[in-house]
Amino acid sequence: MAKKIVLAYSGGLDTSVMLKWIKENYNCEVIAYCADVGQEEELDGLKEKALKTGASKLYVENLQDEFAKDFIFPMLKAGAIYENEYLLGTSIARPLIAQRQVEIAKKEKADAVAHGATGKGNDQVRFELTFKALAPDMKIIAPWREWDIKGREEAIAYAKKHNIPVPVTKKKPYSSDRNLWHISYEGGILEDPWFEPKEEMFILSNSLEKAPAKPEYVEVEFIKGEPVKINNKKLEPVALIKELNKLGGKNGVGRVDIVENRLVGIKSRGVYETPGGTILYVAHQALESITLDRDVSHYKLQVAQRYAELVYYGQWFTPLKEALDAFIDKTQVNVTGVVRLKLYKGNCIVVGRKAAKSLYRPDLATFEKDEIYNQKDAEGFINLFGLPIKVQAKLK
């Protein structure tokens, strides 16, 4: 039986009830831990609430810098996009949150960690694989897989019974998750894949109708695959992402509505807003198009898909991910330059790219007369390249 537990705590209904439930059922000390990854939630009064609900203490950690530098940017350099559309906003935050939770548990000499993920989703896997990678002997407690509470109404009843302070807010007909990188919406009315989300749901981006009628241009500068400047202004990673969220959101960029395949085998409808991330992915890909050679570029597409799966599946702290990072970092050595984009009514269009070590040669690409490429050489190349096809045809 656990003697001291560190609970990932937000102060919302679920984790507030869990704090009390764990104390009741495990009869031990519970330390609450809240990670600030840019969710913009009100943290004032959280300590008082956690202590009143039964926590012995509360940690509130601002992890936004680490989130941007050590998690978002490596994913960006990899070009990882899950199922061609999801920019992995929720997925990429979980290993960081769980990593810091383990560090606090070790510091406090706790023998267990707890999380509020349900038994049907991806987050339980992401949290627990991180726990197993960084603290393999630590006990893991997942109340949603243990208790008899079946849903929100029963959780509210439990809170009232035990005088747990739960904020009275208008019930949203869906759930959402926000961080520095994105906002996701799922569940409730969104479970019908035919239902079109109402405009008032969106927070980070304008609708196409409300986006400005005039295009806006933005330049993003990269050094070795990492964004460093916007419109020639140097910004730290967190500030840079926030600035692009504003620019993209204003112009209706970055909305995605998809049905994705969860790791647990369930298809799930998700709606996402990732305005800044969309701009960065488009810009980074454009810069790679002139700085990576053909073979590396094509092979990296395969790596990007596998990397996206690693992030989505919660396998961040694995030997394969570490090995892929080494490959990706090697590919980014010459990915230094500037990309110019036009933002207009939900579109993010590349209109210019330049790099000091660009492989694009106008003197080779030109359809005009040139002194480097001898077009007669193409005949022999085609004959050899097409030889297997010719031999196969003769058999017929």
N, C-alpha and C positions, 0 to 999 in steps of 0.2 A: 504494500500500500504506500502511496506517495506521502511524503511528509511536508514537502514544499513545492508549490506549482507556480510557474510563470504563465499567465494567460494573455494571449493577444487580445487586447481590449480596445473597443472603440467608444464605449459609452452608450451605444445604441441598445435597442430592445434585447437582441439575442445575447450579446456578451454581458450585459448587465444581469440578465437572468442566469447565465452560465456561471458568473462569479459566485452568486448566492448558491446555486445548485451544487457547484464543486465543493464549496465549504461544507454544505450539508451532508453530501454523500461521501466525501473523502475525509472530512473532519481534519483538515490540515490548513496550513498557512497558504494564502494565495496572493501573489504579487501581480498587479496589473501592468501591462505594457502597451503603450500606444505609439505607433510609428507614424510620423508625419512625412508622407511621400507626395505632398502637394494636393491633398484631397480637399483643401479649403474648408474643412469642417471646423466648427467652433470648438476650440479646446479649453476655453475659459470654463471654470467650474468642474472640469473633468476629475481633478484630484479629489475634490470634496465628495463628488458623486461616487467615485471608486471606493474611497475609504468608508463612506456611509453604507455602501453595499456589502462591505466585508473585506476589502483588500487591505493588506498590511502596509502597502506602499504602492505608488504609481510612478512608472517611468514614462516620460514623454520625450521621444527622440526625433529630432529633425534630421531626416536621412535624404533630403532632396539632392544635395550635392553629390553624394555617393550614388544615388539612384541614376542621376544623369551621366556621370562620368564612367562608372564601373558596370552599369547594367544597360542603360538605353544606348549609349554610343557604341559599345561592342556589338549590340544587336543591329544597329543601323549599318555599321561597317560590313556586317555579314550579309545585309540585304534580306534579312529574315522576314517573311510574310506568311502567315499561316493560311493555307488553302487559298492563296493568291490575293486575299483581300484584307485579312485581319492583321493589324499592326501590333498586336500582342500587348496592348496596354495594361490589362489586368495581370496577364501571365507574368510579365517581366518584373512586376513589383513584388510578387510573393517570395521568391528566394531571398531578396534583400530583407524583407520584414522578418522572415523566419531565421535568417542568419543572425540578425541582431537579437532576436528573442533567445537564441541559444547562448549567445555571448552573455546576456544578462543572467540567464539561468545558471551558467557556470560561475559567474561572479557572485551570485547569491547562494551558491551551493545548493540549488534546487535539484530535485531528482525527477522532475516531470515538467513537460510543457503542454499547453492546451490551446486549441484553436476553435473558431466558431464556424468552420466550413461544414456544409451539409454532406450527407453520404451519397448524393447524386451528382455532385459537381466535380470540376477539375481541381479546385483550390485545395481540397483535402490531400490530393496527391502532391501538389506543389509544396505545400507546407511540410508534409511528412517525409518526402524524399530529401528535403533540405535538412530536416532534423536527423534523419538516418545518416546522411553524409557527414554532418558536422558533430553529431553527438550520438553515435550508434547505440549507446547503452541507456540513453534517456528515455523514460517512459512517456508515451504520447497519450493524451486524453482528448477525445473528440465527442463532446456531449451529444451532438445530434445523432450519433450512432449508438448512444447508450441510454438516454433518458426516454421517458414515456410521452414527452411533449410532442404533439403531432404537427403543430403549425402556429401561426401568429396569434390567433385568438387564445389558444391555450397558454402561450407564452405571456400574453398580456394578463391573463387570469392569474398566473403564477406570480407575476410582478406585483399585482394588486394585493394578493394574499400575503406576500412577504414585505410589503411597503417599500418596494424597490422603485426609486424615482425614474420614471420613463417619460420623456417629453411627449406631450399631447400635440400631435401634428396631424394635418390632413393626410389621410392615407393615400399614398400614391398607388395607382393601379399597375405598378411595375417596380422592379428594384434597379438601383443604379450603383455604379462604383466609379469613383473619380480619383485621379492622381495627376501629377505633373504632365503626363504624356497624353491622357485621354479621359473620356467619360464613356462608360458602357451602360446600356439599358437592356434588361431582359425580364422575362417572367410576366405574370399577370396578363394584361390585355395583349401584350406582345407575343404571347405563345401562339396566337393565331397568325400564321405566316401570310395570310391574305390581308390582315389589318394594317392600314397605313398609319404610322405614328402621327400623333397630333403635333402641330408646330410648337405648342407651348412646352413640350417635353424637352426640347433641345436647349442647351445652356451655352455651349462654346461657339456655336456657329449660326450665322444668319441663314434664312431660307434663300433659295435662288431669287425669289420675288423681291426680297428685302435687301439683297446684296447690291452694292453700288452699280450703277449703269455704266461706269467708266472703269476700264481695266487698271489694275495697280501692278507696278513692276517692283520686283525685289531681287537683290543679288545676295547670294550666299557663298561665302568663301570657306574652303576646307583646307586643312593641313593633315596630310596622311590619313585621309578619310574621315576626320572629325571636324564638324563645323565650328568655326571660330569667330566669324564676322557676319553681320547683316548690314547690307548697304555700306560697306567699308567701316562699320563701327564694331570694334571688338567687344564681345560680351562673354561673360562666364556662362557655362553650360545651362544652368537653371534659368538665368535671365534670357538667354538666347531662345530656349524652347518656349518660354512664356511670351516673348515678343512675336515669334512666329505663330503661336496660337492665336494671338490677337489679329495679326495680319490675315492669316488664313481664315479664321472664323468670320471676320468682317466680310470676306468675299465668298462665303458659303463653301469653302474648301474643306474636305476631310470627313464627310458623312459616308457611312457604309451601313448597309442593311443586308445581313446574310443569314443563311442557315448553315451552321458549322457542325462538324463532327467532334463531339466531346471525347475525351480520352476514355471515359467509362462506357462508351458505346451508344450514347443517346445523341440524337440530333437536337440541336438547340438553336433557336432564333435569337440573334443578337444585333443590336443597333449601336453603332459606335460613332463618336466624334473624335477625330484625331487631326485637327487642322495643321498644327505645326509639324507633326510627324509626317504627314502626307507631303508637305513641301520638302522636308529634309530627304525623304526617300526618293522623290522624283529628282531632286537636285543631285544627290549622291550617285544615283544610277547614270545620270547624264555625264557627270564628271568621269565615272569609270569607263564610259563608252569611248572616251578619247585617251585614256591612260592605261587601260589593260589590253594586252594582246588577245587575239581571238581565243586561243586555247584556254588561257587562264579565265577569261570572261565566261566562256561556255561551261567550264568545270565549276566555276564559282556559283553558277545558277543551281547546280545540284547540291552544293554545300549549303546554299541559302535555304533550300527546302528542308534539308535535314536539321539545320540549325533552328529553323522555325519550330519544327517538331520538338526539339530538345527544350526550347523555351516553353512551349505550350504544355508539354508533358511534365514540366517541373524538374527536368534533368540538368539543371544549371551547374551543379557541383559534381560533375562526372568527368572521367578521363577523356571521353570522346569530345565533350565540349571544350575542354582545355586544349586538346590537340587541334580542333578546328580553329580555335582562336589563333594559334600559332600560324596556321596556313593563311587565315584572313589577314592578320597583321602584315604578313609578307606581301600579300597582294596590294596593300594600301600604301606601300612605300612611296609610290609616285602619284597617288591620288591627292594632289595638291593643286588647287586652282579655284576658279570662280564660275558660278553658274547663274545665269540671268533667267528669271521666270516671270510669266505674266499670269496674274491671278484675276479671274473674271467669271462671275456667276457659277461658282462651283468647280471651275476648271483651273488646273495648275499646269501651265504650258511652258515647256523649255523653249526659250527663244535665243539663247546664247550660252556658249561654254568655252572656257579657255584654260590652258594649263601650261606651266613652264616645260613639262616633259610630256607634252602631247604626242601621241603616235599618229595623229591625223596629219597627213602631208598634202597640202593643196597641190603641190607639184606632181604627186602620184595620182591623186583622185581626179584631177582635171580631165575633162573630155576634149580639151584643147591639145595642141601639140606639146609634147614634153620630151625631155632628153633622158629620162631614167627608165621608163617602162617601154620595153620593145614589144609591141602587140603581136609580132610574129612568134614570139616565144610561147604564146598561149596555145598554139596548135599542138605542139608536142606535149604540153601539159595535159590538154584535153584527151589526146590519144591514149596516154598512159592511165589517166584517171578513169577513163571510160572503157579500158580494156576488158575488165570482168563482165561488163554489160554486153560488150560486143561478142565475147566468147559464149556467154549464155544464150544470146540471140541465135548464134550459128547452130546451137544444139537443136533448136526448134525447126 
